[in-house]
Amino acid sequence: MSQMTQTLTTTPPTDDLVVPFHCDRCGALAKVRVVLASGSDLVFCGHHAREYESKLRDIAVDIIDTEGEQHVTA
């Protein structure tokens, strides 16, 4: 009789938004990804990214505009 073993696989993080993510604030399609020093990230629609831009620049390690794939290191 064969024995089954469990294997846990994880999906490696990607550098850009390949699948459609939604704004953490309102649920609209995300246009901007904000990477924090802790390694976690936030995603925002264009409207909320502009609204919180100055605060996000204070806490971000990297800000990625997914429309033009621009990296704006904060």
Biopython code that builds the backbone (N, CA, C, O; Angstrom):
import numpy as np
from Bio.PDB.StructureBuilder import StructureBuilder

atoms = [
    (1, "MET", "N", (0.852, -1.177, 0.000)),
    (1, "MET", "CA", (0.000, 0.000, 0.000)),
    (1, "MET", "C", (0.896, 1.238, 0.000)),
    (1, "MET", "O", (1.841, 1.311, 0.785)),
    (2, "SER", "N", (0.615, 2.207, -0.864)),
    (2, "SER", "CA", (1.446, 3.416, -0.916)),
    (2, "SER", "C", (0.985, 4.427, 0.125)),
    (2, "SER", "O", (-0.181, 4.472, 0.516)),
    (3, "GLN", "N", (1.934, 5.224, 0.550)),
    (3, "GLN", "CA", (1.644, 6.214, 1.581)),
    (3, "GLN", "C", (1.679, 7.603, 0.954)),
    (3, "GLN", "O", (2.593, 7.919, 0.192)),
    (4, "MET", "N", (0.701, 8.421, 1.266)),
    (4, "MET", "CA", (0.646, 9.776, 0.722)),
    (4, "MET", "C", (1.319, 10.736, 1.687)),
    (4, "MET", "O", (1.173, 10.618, 2.903)),
    (5, "THR", "N", (2.047, 11.673, 1.138)),
    (5, "THR", "CA", (2.654, 12.720, 1.967)),
    (5, "THR", "C", (2.095, 14.056, 1.534)),
    (5, "THR", "O", (1.833, 14.284, 0.353)),
    (6, "GLN", "N", (1.919, 14.920, 2.485)),
    (6, "GLN", "CA", (1.397, 16.253, 2.183)),
    (6, "GLN", "C", (2.551, 17.169, 1.801)),
    (6, "GLN", "O", (3.627, 17.119, 2.396)),
    (7, "THR", "N", (2.314, 17.989, 0.817)),
    (7, "THR", "CA", (3.296, 18.980, 0.396)),
    (7, "THR", "C", (2.606, 20.329, 0.372)),
    (7, "THR", "O", (1.566, 20.504, -0.263)),
    (8, "LEU", "N", (3.196, 21.272, 1.069)),
    (8, "LEU", "CA", (2.659, 22.625, 1.093)),
    (8, "LEU", "C", (3.454, 23.467, 0.118)),
    (8, "LEU", "O", (4.675, 23.578, 0.232)),
    (9, "THR", "N", (2.771, 24.050, -0.827)),
    (9, "THR", "CA", (3.441, 24.932, -1.773)),
    (9, "THR", "C", (2.852, 26.319, -1.634)),
    (9, "THR", "O", (1.663, 26.483, -1.360)),
    (10, "THR", "N", (3.691, 27.302, -1.824)),
    (10, "THR", "CA", (3.231, 28.687, -1.767)),
    (10, "THR", "C", (3.548, 29.364, -3.084)),
    (10, "THR", "O", (4.486, 28.986, -3.786)),
    (11, "THR", "N", (2.775, 30.344, -3.400)),
    (11, "THR", "CA", (3.005, 31.124, -4.602)),
    (11, "THR", "C", (3.960, 32.254, -4.268)),
    (11, "THR", "O", (3.691, 33.032, -3.352)),
    (12, "PRO", "N", (5.061, 32.363, -4.981)),
    (12, "PRO", "CA", (6.003, 33.441, -4.675)),
    (12, "PRO", "C", (5.388, 34.796, -4.970)),
    (12, "PRO", "O", (4.583, 34.918, -5.893)),
    (13, "PRO", "N", (5.752, 35.819, -4.203)),
    (13, "PRO", "CA", (5.195, 37.150, -4.451)),
    (13, "PRO", "C", (5.660, 37.688, -5.794)),
    (13, "PRO", "O", (6.764, 37.390, -6.249)),
    (14, "THR", "N", (4.813, 38.476, -6.414)),
    (14, "THR", "CA", (5.178, 39.090, -7.689)),
    (14, "THR", "C", (5.476, 40.555, -7.471)),
    (14, "THR", "O", (5.041, 41.148, -6.484)),
    (15, "ASP", "N", (6.218, 41.137, -8.394)),
    (15, "ASP", "CA", (6.587, 42.541, -8.269)),
    (15, "ASP", "C", (5.496, 43.481, -8.755)),
    (15, "ASP", "O", (5.524, 44.672, -8.444)),
    (16, "ASP", "N", (4.554, 42.974, -9.498)),
    (16, "ASP", "CA", (3.501, 43.850, -9.984)),
    (16, "ASP", "C", (2.141, 43.178, -9.851)),
    (16, "ASP", "O", (2.037, 42.010, -9.477)),
    (17, "LEU", "N", (1.146, 43.911, -10.153)),
    (17, "LEU", "CA", (-0.223, 43.410, -9.996)),
    (17, "LEU", "C", (-0.619, 42.650, -11.260)),
    (17, "LEU", "O", (-1.149, 43.240, -12.202)),
    (18, "VAL", "N", (-0.366, 41.360, -11.278)),
    (18, "VAL", "CA", (-0.667, 40.544, -12.443)),
    (18, "VAL", "C", (-2.154, 40.220, -12.489)),
    (18, "VAL", "O", (-2.777, 40.316, -13.547)),
    (19, "VAL", "N", (-2.720, 39.840, -11.366)),
    (19, "VAL", "CA", (-4.152, 39.579, -11.308)),
    (19, "VAL", "C", (-4.836, 40.840, -10.806)),
    (19, "VAL", "O", (-4.212, 41.630, -10.098)),
    (20, "PRO", "N", (-6.078, 41.047, -11.145)),
    (20, "PRO", "CA", (-6.735, 42.278, -10.722)),
    (20, "PRO", "C", (-6.913, 42.348, -9.200)),
    (20, "PRO", "O", (-7.653, 41.556, -8.617)),
    (21, "PHE", "N", (-6.239, 43.288, -8.578)),
    (21, "PHE", "CA", (-6.416, 43.562, -7.161)),
    (21, "PHE", "C", (-7.375, 44.730, -7.032)),
    (21, "PHE", "O", (-7.597, 45.481, -7.982)),
    (22, "HIS", "N", (-7.937, 44.869, -5.850)),
    (22, "HIS", "CA", (-8.908, 45.938, -5.638)),
    (22, "HIS", "C", (-8.438, 46.863, -4.534)),
    (22, "HIS", "O", (-7.782, 46.436, -3.584)),
    (23, "CYS", "N", (-8.776, 48.122, -4.667)),
    (23, "CYS", "CA", (-8.389, 49.174, -3.735)),
    (23, "CYS", "C", (-8.719, 48.772, -2.297)),
    (23, "CYS", "O", (-9.821, 48.310, -2.002)),
    (24, "ASP", "N", (-7.741, 48.958, -1.412)),
    (24, "ASP", "CA", (-7.954, 48.646, 0.001)),
    (24, "ASP", "C", (-8.976, 49.577, 0.647)),
    (24, "ASP", "O", (-9.504, 49.269, 1.715)),
    (25, "ARG", "N", (-9.254, 50.691, 0.022)),
    (25, "ARG", "CA", (-10.168, 51.671, 0.597)),
    (25, "ARG", "C", (-11.609, 51.508, 0.093)),
    (25, "ARG", "O", (-12.556, 51.541, 0.879)),
    (26, "CYS", "N", (-11.766, 51.330, -1.246)),
    (26, "CYS", "CA", (-13.127, 51.348, -1.787)),
    (26, "CYS", "C", (-13.503, 50.130, -2.618)),
    (26, "CYS", "O", (-14.678, 49.955, -2.941)),
    (27, "GLY", "N", (-12.553, 49.292, -2.970)),
    (27, "GLY", "CA", (-12.872, 48.100, -3.745)),
    (27, "GLY", "C", (-12.780, 48.269, -5.251)),
    (27, "GLY", "O", (-12.990, 47.306, -5.988)),
    (28, "ALA", "N", (-12.469, 49.480, -5.730)),
    (28, "ALA", "CA", (-12.299, 49.689, -7.174)),
    (28, "ALA", "C", (-11.009, 49.004, -7.630)),
    (28, "ALA", "O", (-10.191, 48.606, -6.800)),
    (29, "LEU", "N", (-10.828, 48.868, -8.922)),
    (29, "LEU", "CA", (-9.637, 48.248, -9.475)),
    (29, "LEU", "C", (-8.391, 49.021, -9.045)),
    (29, "LEU", "O", (-8.330, 50.240, -9.204)),
    (30, "ALA", "N", (-7.408, 48.321, -8.506)),
    (30, "ALA", "CA", (-6.194, 48.970, -7.997)),
    (30, "ALA", "C", (-5.306, 49.443, -9.146)),
    (30, "ALA", "O", (-5.139, 48.745, -10.146)),
    (31, "LYS", "N", (-4.745, 50.629, -8.988)),
    (31, "LYS", "CA", (-3.839, 51.212, -9.973)),
    (31, "LYS", "C", (-2.458, 51.458, -9.382)),
    (31, "LYS", "O", (-1.486, 51.609, -10.122)),
    (32, "VAL", "N", (-2.363, 51.498, -8.051)),
    (32, "VAL", "CA", (-1.113, 51.817, -7.375)),
    (32, "VAL", "C", (-0.861, 50.809, -6.259)),
    (32, "VAL", "O", (-1.757, 50.475, -5.484)),
    (33, "ARG", "N", (0.383, 50.331, -6.199)),
    (33, "ARG", "CA", (0.799, 49.421, -5.121)),
    (33, "ARG", "C", (1.847, 50.142, -4.290)),
    (33, "ARG", "O", (2.815, 50.678, -4.829)),
    (34, "VAL", "N", (1.655, 50.153, -2.985)),
    (34, "VAL", "CA", (2.570, 50.813, -2.053)),
    (34, "VAL", "C", (3.240, 49.726, -1.213)),
    (34, "VAL", "O", (2.569, 48.999, -0.481)),
    (35, "VAL", "N", (4.556, 49.620, -1.322)),
    (35, "VAL", "CA", (5.300, 48.621, -0.570)),
    (35, "VAL", "C", (5.842, 49.292, 0.696)),
    (35, "VAL", "O", (6.482, 50.341, 0.633)),
    (36, "LEU", "N", (5.575, 48.666, 1.842)),
    (36, "LEU", "CA", (6.001, 49.201, 3.132)),
    (36, "LEU", "C", (7.314, 48.552, 3.572)),
    (36, "LEU", "O", (7.699, 47.509, 3.045)),
    (37, "ALA", "N", (7.994, 49.163, 4.528)),
    (37, "ALA", "CA", (9.274, 48.655, 5.023)),
    (37, "ALA", "C", (9.148, 47.239, 5.586)),
    (37, "ALA", "O", (10.107, 46.468, 5.533)),
    (38, "SER", "N", (8.005, 46.897, 6.110)),
    (38, "SER", "CA", (7.781, 45.570, 6.688)),
    (38, "SER", "C", (7.692, 44.483, 5.617)),
    (38, "SER", "O", (7.738, 43.293, 5.926)),
    (39, "GLY", "N", (7.566, 44.903, 4.358)),
    (39, "GLY", "CA", (7.415, 43.953, 3.264)),
    (39, "GLY", "C", (5.971, 43.776, 2.831)),
    (39, "GLY", "O", (5.711, 43.232, 1.757)),
    (40, "SER", "N", (5.035, 44.222, 3.642)),
    (40, "SER", "CA", (3.631, 44.144, 3.243)),
    (40, "SER", "C", (3.327, 45.286, 2.273)),
    (40, "SER", "O", (4.133, 46.199, 2.093)),
    (41, "ASP", "N", (2.181, 45.216, 1.669)),
    (41, "ASP", "CA", (1.837, 46.257, 0.711)),
    (41, "ASP", "C", (0.383, 46.664, 0.827)),
    (41, "ASP", "O", (-0.443, 45.966, 1.414)),
    (42, "LEU", "N", (0.103, 47.809, 0.251)),
    (42, "LEU", "CA", (-1.243, 48.355, 0.165)),
    (42, "LEU", "C", (-1.514, 48.611, -1.305)),
    (42, "LEU", "O", (-0.594, 48.922, -2.062)),
    (43, "VAL", "N", (-2.767, 48.484, -1.718)),
    (43, "VAL", "CA", (-3.123, 48.800, -3.100)),
    (43, "VAL", "C", (-4.285, 49.782, -3.108)),
    (43, "VAL", "O", (-5.209, 49.683, -2.300)),
    (44, "PHE", "N", (-4.222, 50.722, -4.028)),
    (44, "PHE", "CA", (-5.240, 51.764, -4.100)),
    (44, "PHE", "C", (-5.643, 52.037, -5.535)),
    (44, "PHE", "O", (-4.857, 51.848, -6.464)),
    (45, "CYS", "N", (-6.867, 52.480, -5.701)),
    (45, "CYS", "CA", (-7.319, 52.988, -6.992)),
    (45, "CYS", "C", (-6.616, 54.330, -7.208)),
    (45, "CYS", "O", (-6.002, 54.863, -6.283)),
    (46, "GLY", "N", (-6.700, 54.862, -8.393)),
    (46, "GLY", "CA", (-6.047, 56.135, -8.685)),
    (46, "GLY", "C", (-6.550, 57.256, -7.794)),
    (46, "GLY", "O", (-5.759, 58.078, -7.331)),
    (47, "HIS", "N", (-7.845, 57.302, -7.549)),
    (47, "HIS", "CA", (-8.448, 58.352, -6.733)),
    (47, "HIS", "C", (-7.863, 58.359, -5.320)),
    (47, "HIS", "O", (-7.422, 59.400, -4.834)),
    (48, "HIS", "N", (-7.858, 57.208, -4.668)),
    (48, "HIS", "CA", (-7.372, 57.150, -3.291)),
    (48, "HIS", "C", (-5.847, 57.260, -3.208)),
    (48, "HIS", "O", (-5.319, 57.750, -2.209)),
    (49, "ALA", "N", (-5.143, 56.815, -4.234)),
    (49, "ALA", "CA", (-3.687, 56.989, -4.260)),
    (49, "ALA", "C", (-3.348, 58.476, -4.286)),
    (49, "ALA", "O", (-2.432, 58.919, -3.593)),
    (50, "ARG", "N", (-4.083, 59.242, -5.080)),
    (50, "ARG", "CA", (-3.846, 60.695, -5.127)),
    (50, "ARG", "C", (-4.250, 61.353, -3.807)),
    (50, "ARG", "O", (-3.560, 62.246, -3.314)),
    (51, "GLU", "N", (-5.369, 60.908, -3.242)),
    (51, "GLU", "CA", (-5.858, 61.496, -1.989)),
    (51, "GLU", "C", (-4.858, 61.309, -0.845)),
    (51, "GLU", "O", (-4.664, 62.216, -0.036)),
    (52, "TYR", "N", (-4.224, 60.132, -0.778)),
    (52, "TYR", "CA", (-3.318, 59.813, 0.334)),
    (52, "TYR", "C", (-1.837, 59.918, -0.046)),
    (52, "TYR", "O", (-0.974, 59.492, 0.721)),
    (53, "GLU", "N", (-1.538, 60.474, -1.210)),
    (53, "GLU", "CA", (-0.177, 60.471, -1.735)),
    (53, "GLU", "C", (0.878, 60.994, -0.761)),
    (53, "GLU", "O", (1.916, 60.355, -0.586)),
    (54, "SER", "N", (0.643, 62.114, -0.139)),
    (54, "SER", "CA", (1.670, 62.678, 0.753)),
    (54, "SER", "C", (1.919, 61.786, 1.967)),
    (54, "SER", "O", (3.062, 61.628, 2.396)),
    (55, "LYS", "N", (0.872, 61.210, 2.515)),
    (55, "LYS", "CA", (1.030, 60.304, 3.662)),
    (55, "LYS", "C", (1.713, 59.003, 3.239)),
    (55, "LYS", "O", (2.544, 58.464, 3.970)),
    (56, "LEU", "N", (1.358, 58.508, 2.056)),
    (56, "LEU", "CA", (1.951, 57.268, 1.565)),
    (56, "LEU", "C", (3.447, 57.439, 1.305)),
    (56, "LEU", "O", (4.231, 56.528, 1.573)),
    (57, "ARG", "N", (3.842, 58.591, 0.788)),
    (57, "ARG", "CA", (5.270, 58.838, 0.540)),
    (57, "ARG", "C", (6.073, 58.818, 1.834)),
    (57, "ARG", "O", (7.254, 58.471, 1.821)),
    (58, "ASP", "N", (5.452, 59.184, 2.947)),
    (58, "ASP", "CA", (6.142, 59.177, 4.241)),
    (58, "ASP", "C", (6.414, 57.762, 4.753)),
    (58, "ASP", "O", (7.391, 57.541, 5.468)),
    (59, "ILE", "N", (5.557, 56.805, 4.394)),
    (59, "ILE", "CA", (5.690, 55.454, 4.961)),
    (59, "ILE", "C", (6.128, 54.402, 3.948)),
    (59, "ILE", "O", (6.411, 53.267, 4.333)),
    (60, "ALA", "N", (6.190, 54.747, 2.667)),
    (60, "ALA", "CA", (6.460, 53.761, 1.621)),
    (60, "ALA", "C", (7.946, 53.566, 1.366)),
    (60, "ALA", "O", (8.745, 54.496, 1.474)),
    (61, "VAL", "N", (8.290, 52.330, 1.026)),
    (61, "VAL", "CA", (9.625, 52.018, 0.537)),
    (61, "VAL", "C", (9.619, 52.162, -0.982)),
    (61, "VAL", "O", (10.602, 52.602, -1.578)),
    (62, "ASP", "N", (8.509, 51.789, -1.595)),
    (62, "ASP", "CA", (8.364, 51.869, -3.045)),
    (62, "ASP", "C", (6.891, 52.111, -3.366)),
    (62, "ASP", "O", (6.003, 51.569, -2.709)),
    (63, "ILE", "N", (6.651, 52.922, -4.374)),
    (63, "ILE", "CA", (5.298, 53.162, -4.866)),
    (63, "ILE", "C", (5.300, 52.790, -6.341)),
    (63, "ILE", "O", (6.084, 53.331, -7.121)),
    (64, "ILE", "N", (4.428, 51.874, -6.720)),
    (64, "ILE", "CA", (4.409, 51.358, -8.083)),
    (64, "ILE", "C", (3.096, 51.741, -8.747)),
    (64, "ILE", "O", (2.017, 51.356, -8.296)),
    (65, "ASP", "N", (3.208, 52.507, -9.830)),
    (65, "ASP", "CA", (2.045, 52.864, -10.648)),
    (65, "ASP", "C", (1.873, 51.730, -11.646)),
    (65, "ASP", "O", (2.672, 51.599, -12.573)),
    (66, "THR", "N", (0.853, 50.917, -11.474)),
    (66, "THR", "CA", (0.699, 49.725, -12.297)),
    (66, "THR", "C", (0.259, 50.029, -13.726)),
    (66, "THR", "O", (0.374, 49.173, -14.603)),
    (67, "GLU", "N", (-0.230, 51.209, -13.963)),
    (67, "GLU", "CA", (-0.639, 51.563, -15.326)),
    (67, "GLU", "C", (0.583, 51.744, -16.211)),
    (67, "GLU", "O", (0.632, 51.222, -17.325)),
    (68, "GLY", "N", (1.568, 52.482, -15.715)),
    (68, "GLY", "CA", (2.772, 52.731, -16.506)),
    (68, "GLY", "C", (3.959, 51.935, -16.008)),
    (68, "GLY", "O", (5.066, 52.080, -16.528)),
    (69, "GLU", "N", (3.742, 51.083, -14.992)),
    (69, "GLU", "CA", (4.792, 50.281, -14.377)),
    (69, "GLU", "C", (5.961, 51.146, -13.910)),
    (69, "GLU", "O", (7.122, 50.756, -14.035)),
    (70, "GLN", "N", (5.647, 52.314, -13.375)),
    (70, "GLN", "CA", (6.679, 53.201, -12.851)),
    (70, "GLN", "C", (6.919, 52.888, -11.385)),
    (70, "GLN", "O", (5.969, 52.731, -10.618)),
    (71, "HIS", "N", (8.168, 52.798, -10.995)),
    (71, "HIS", "CA", (8.534, 52.632, -9.596)),
    (71, "HIS", "C", (8.989, 53.990, -9.095)),
    (71, "HIS", "O", (9.923, 54.583, -9.635)),
    (72, "VAL", "N", (8.331, 54.472, -8.072)),
    (72, "VAL", "CA", (8.688, 55.746, -7.469)),
    (72, "VAL", "C", (9.186, 55.440, -6.069)),
    (72, "VAL", "O", (8.386, 55.290, -5.145)),
    (73, "THR", "N", (10.494, 55.347, -5.901)),
    (73, "THR", "CA", (11.026, 55.043, -4.580)),
    (73, "THR", "C", (10.793, 56.247, -3.691)),
    (73, "THR", "O", (11.179, 57.371, -4.012)),
    (74, "ALA", "N", (10.154, 55.979, -2.568)),
    (74, "ALA", "CA", (9.766, 57.073, -1.671)),
    (74, "ALA", "C", (10.941, 57.602, -0.901)),
    (74, "ALA", "O", (10.790, 58.525, -0.100)),
]
sb = StructureBuilder()
sb.init_structure("model")
sb.init_model(0)
sb.init_chain("A")
sb.init_seg("    ")
for serial, (resi, resn, name, xyz) in enumerate(atoms, 1):
    if name == "N":
        sb.init_residue(resn, " ", resi, " ")
    sb.init_atom(name, np.array(xyz, "f"), 0.0, 1.0, " ", f" {name:<3s}", serial, name[0])
structure = sb.get_structure()
